[in-house]
Amino acid sequence: MGLDFEQLAFFKKNGYLLVKGAMSPALCERARDLLWQSLPDGVPLVRDDPDTLVGPFVEPHRSTDAMHVRDGFRWQEREIGTHPDVIDLIYSDEIVSMAESLLGRGTLRQHKKNGVPMGSKGSAWPGGPVDPALGTEGARGIYCTLSPPEQTPAAPQLHCHTDGHPFHLGVVGLLADSPRKGGGFTIWPGSHARLYPTFALQYDQPRIPYYDHLPSYKGILHTKEYLAELARIEDDTSPLECYGEAGDIVFWHHRLAHAAGANETPTMREAILADFWKTDLDECRSQPPNTDMWHDWSPELRGASGEYSDAFALTQQRA
């Protein structure tokens, strides 16, 4: 199954696309099994017991291991990203077919079961985040957001960013129901088209070595145009939280501004994150942005007009 004209038009204009029930319910449960089996003895979280799924993590239950992160309200389990059940879940024939509707038939790299998971190699910069492009042969992993304590201040204002590693298309899938304000993946609609031309490179970003005695830069170099446009986007665009039910996914453009949502509910958010990229990414990642940002996407997407119905927009959580 691919994507229809209205879905393609919506993605092209907004930079994201919600697809209901795209993942197998049985495989969602098996992925959750793997998540909970990975939790060390003694960590006081109990599956499906909301009273225990409250953050933040405290000592001795915190972990800064790149493949098993438990810090603050975030639990990121990366080692299972290449488990066969996880690969079958997020890179199913159906989801790959949808991704090919956006990027082109027969253009995507292959993922490797039992391959190298994200977090196996170094970070993007010292003390910084793990770079998803380093070593991963599967999904980024399963990312969870714990619930807040009963007495908690109002959710902080979210600040958006874009990912620094080279890829074409991101996907986030819900493994369990996630209500509104439940810490869902949050995006700034339409920001992809505004940010794409502000980058120095169309898929990658220039980086500079980090030195302790020269701390001004940590890896990625942003253009002044990018930083100014990102600030304008935060000021003039309302963020949209991608909430939903187990099995729902959201595709998102690699230059879309986004953030991890703040969880204000008693439900822990459980989601799988993954990337798609084309086999020619290494050849084109160092090229500057093209005047046509869709020049190397699918013919179907390039031909989409950007028109869709109000009824369809409602299915995308946009009025």
C-alpha positions in Angstrom: 0.0 0.0 0.0 1.3 3.4 -0.9 0.0 6.9 -0.2 -2.8 8.6 -2.1 -2.7 12.1 -3.7 -4.2 13.9 -0.8 -1.7 12.4 1.7 1.2 13.4 -0.6 -0.2 16.9 -1.0 -0.5 17.3 2.8 3.0 16.1 3.4 4.4 18.3 0.8 2.8 21.5 2.3 3.1 20.7 6.0 6.2 18.5 6.2 4.5 15.7 8.2 1.8 13.0 7.7 -0.1 11.0 10.3 -1.2 7.5 9.3 -3.6 5.7 11.6 -3.0 2.0 12.4 0.0 1.6 10.2 1.9 -0.8 12.6 0.9 -4.3 13.5 -0.8 -4.5 17.0 0.9 -7.8 17.7 4.4 -6.4 16.8 3.7 -3.3 18.9 3.2 -5.6 21.9 6.3 -7.6 21.1 8.3 -4.4 20.9 6.9 -3.4 24.3 7.9 -6.8 25.6 11.5 -6.1 24.5 11.4 -2.7 26.0 10.4 -3.9 29.4 12.7 -6.9 29.3 15.6 -4.5 28.8 14.9 -2.7 32.1 17.4 -3.7 34.8 16.2 -5.3 38.1 15.6 -2.7 40.8 14.4 0.1 38.5 11.0 0.9 40.1 8.9 1.0 36.9 6.1 -1.5 36.4 4.5 -2.1 33.0 0.9 -0.8 32.8 1.0 0.6 36.4 0.7 4.3 35.9 1.5 5.0 39.6 5.1 3.8 39.0 5.7 5.5 35.6 6.4 8.9 37.1 9.6 10.9 36.6 12.2 12.1 37.1 14.7 9.2 37.3 16.8 9.5 40.4 20.0 7.8 41.6 20.7 4.9 41.4 18.2 4.4 38.6 19.6 6.9 36.2 21.8 5.7 33.3 23.9 7.7 30.8 24.8 4.6 28.8 24.3 5.7 25.2 22.2 2.6 24.4 20.2 2.6 27.7 19.4 6.2 28.6 17.3 6.9 31.7 17.6 10.5 32.7 15.1 13.1 33.8 11.7 12.1 32.3 13.3 10.3 29.3 13.9 6.6 28.8 15.6 5.8 25.5 16.3 2.1 24.8 18.4 1.9 21.7 20.0 -1.6 21.9 16.8 -3.2 20.6 16.7 -1.0 17.5 17.9 -3.8 15.2 16.0 -6.7 16.9 14.1 -8.6 14.2 10.7 -7.8 15.8 11.5 -4.1 15.8 12.7 -4.1 12.2 9.6 -6.0 11.1 7.5 -3.5 13.0 8.8 -0.1 11.7 10.2 -1.3 8.4 7.2 -3.5 7.4 6.4 -3.8 3.7 3.4 -1.5 4.2 5.4 1.3 5.9 8.3 0.9 3.4 5.8 1.2 0.6 4.5 4.5 2.1 8.0 5.8 2.4 8.7 4.9 -1.2 5.6 6.9 -2.2 7.5 9.9 -0.8 11.0 9.1 -1.8 10.8 6.9 -4.9 10.3 3.2 -5.6 13.4 1.0 -5.1 15.5 3.8 -3.8 15.8 3.0 -0.1 18.7 1.4 1.7 18.1 -1.9 3.4 18.0 -2.4 7.2 19.8 -5.2 8.9 18.2 -7.5 11.5 20.5 -8.0 14.5 22.8 -5.3 13.0 24.6 -2.5 14.8 22.2 -0.4 17.0 22.3 3.3 17.4 24.6 4.3 20.4 27.2 1.7 19.5 29.6 4.4 18.4 30.6 7.9 19.6 28.4 10.9 20.3 27.9 13.9 18.0 30.2 15.8 20.3 31.7 15.4 23.8 28.8 15.3 26.3 26.3 15.8 23.5 23.6 13.5 22.0 24.3 10.2 20.3 24.4 10.8 16.5 21.7 8.5 14.8 23.9 8.3 11.7 26.8 6.6 13.6 26.6 2.9 13.5 22.8 2.3 13.3 21.5 -0.4 10.9 18.0 -0.2 12.2 15.6 2.0 14.2 16.9 4.7 16.5 15.2 2.8 19.3 12.2 3.0 21.6 11.8 6.4 23.4 9.6 6.9 26.4 8.5 10.0 28.3 7.5 9.5 31.9 4.6 11.1 33.6 5.0 14.2 35.8 4.7 14.1 39.6 1.3 15.1 41.0 2.7 18.4 42.2 4.4 19.8 39.1 4.7 23.2 37.6 3.1 24.1 34.3 4.8 22.4 31.3 7.8 24.4 30.1 7.7 26.2 26.7 8.9 23.9 24.0 11.8 25.0 21.8 12.2 23.4 18.4 15.2 22.2 16.6 16.2 20.2 13.5 18.3 17.0 13.5 21.9 17.3 12.4 22.6 13.9 10.9 22.0 13.1 7.2 18.7 11.4 6.3 15.7 12.0 4.2 12.6 11.0 6.1 11.8 10.4 9.8 9.1 8.2 11.3 7.7 8.0 14.8 5.3 5.2 15.8 3.2 4.8 18.9 3.5 1.5 20.7 0.7 2.3 23.1 -2.1 4.8 23.2 -0.8 8.4 23.8 -3.4 11.1 24.7 -3.2 14.8 24.0 -0.5 16.4 26.1 1.0 13.0 26.7 4.5 13.8 25.6 3.9 13.1 21.9 6.3 14.0 19.1 5.7 17.8 18.5 6.2 19.5 15.2 6.0 23.0 13.7 3.9 22.6 10.5 5.4 24.0 7.3 8.7 24.8 8.9 10.5 22.4 6.5 10.0 24.6 3.5 11.2 27.7 5.4 14.3 26.0 6.9 15.5 23.9 4.0 17.1 26.9 2.0 18.8 28.2 5.1 21.2 25.2 5.4 24.6 25.1 3.9 24.0 21.5 2.7 20.8 19.9 1.6 21.1 16.8 3.8 24.1 17.1 6.0 25.6 20.0 8.2 29.1 21.3 8.5 30.8 20.4 11.8 33.8 21.8 13.7 35.9 19.9 16.2 35.1 20.6 19.9 38.0 21.6 22.2 37.7 22.1 26.0 39.7 25.4 25.8 37.6 26.6 22.8 34.1 25.9 24.0 32.1 28.2 21.7 31.2 25.5 19.2 30.0 21.9 19.8 30.1 20.2 16.5 27.3 21.5 14.3 27.6 24.9 12.6 24.3 26.7 11.9 24.0 29.5 9.4 22.8 32.9 10.6 19.9 32.5 8.2 18.9 29.3 9.9 19.0 30.6 13.4 17.0 33.7 12.5 14.3 31.7 10.7 14.1 29.1 13.5 13.4 32.0 15.9 10.7 33.4 13.6 9.1 29.9 13.4 8.9 29.7 17.1 7.3 33.1 17.2 4.7 32.8 14.4 3.9 29.1 14.2 1.9 27.1 16.7 3.4 23.7 17.5 1.3 20.5 16.9 1.5 17.4 19.1 1.2 14.1 17.3 -0.9 12.1 19.8 -3.0 9.0 18.9 -3.4 5.3 19.4 -1.1 2.3 19.4 -0.1 1.6 15.8 -0.3 5.2 14.6 2.7 6.7 12.9 3.9 10.1 11.7 6.3 10.6 8.8 8.3 13.9 8.9 10.6 15.7 6.6 14.3 15.9 7.6 14.3 19.7 7.8 11.0 19.9 9.9 11.4 21.8 13.2 10.3 19.5 16.0 10.7 18.8 19.7 10.1 16.0 22.2 6.8 16.9 23.9 6.2 17.4 27.6 4.1 14.8 29.2 1.3 16.3 31.4 -0.7 13.1 31.8 -0.6 9.9 34.0 0.3 7.9 30.8 3.9 7.1 29.9 4.5 7.8 26.2 6.1 4.8 24.4 7.2 5.3 20.8 9.6 3.9 18.3 11.8 6.3 16.2 13.4 5.5 12.9 14.8 7.0 9.7 14.6 6.4 6.0 17.3 7.4 3.6 18.1 6.7 0.0 21.0 4.7 -1.3 22.5 7.8 -3.0 22.6 9.8 0.3 26.4 9.8 0.4 26.6 11.2 -3.1 24.1 14.1 -2.5 24.5 15.0 1.2 27.3 17.4 0.6 25.5 19.4 -2.2 23.9 22.8 -1.3 20.1 23.1 -1.1 18.4 22.8 -4.5 16.1 25.6 -5.8 13.5 22.8 -6.0 13.6 21.1 -2.6 11.7 18.1 -4.0 14.0 17.5 -6.9 15.1 14.1 -5.7 11.9 12.9 -4.1 9.3 10.7 -5.9 7.6 11.7 -9.1 4.2 11.3 -7.3 5.2 13.8 -4.6 6.8 16.2 -7.0 3.5 16.2 -8.9 1.3 16.8 -5.9 -0.4 20.2 -6.0 -0.6 20.9 -2.2 -4.4 20.8 -2.2 -6.3 18.7 0.2 -9.8 18.9 1.8 -10.7 20.4 5.2 -11.9 16.9 6.2 -8.5 15.4 5.5 -6.8 18.2 7.5 -8.9 17.2 10.5 -7.5 13.7 10.3 -4.1 15.3 10.6 -5.1 17.2 13.8 -5.2 20.5 11.9 -8.5 22.5 11.7 
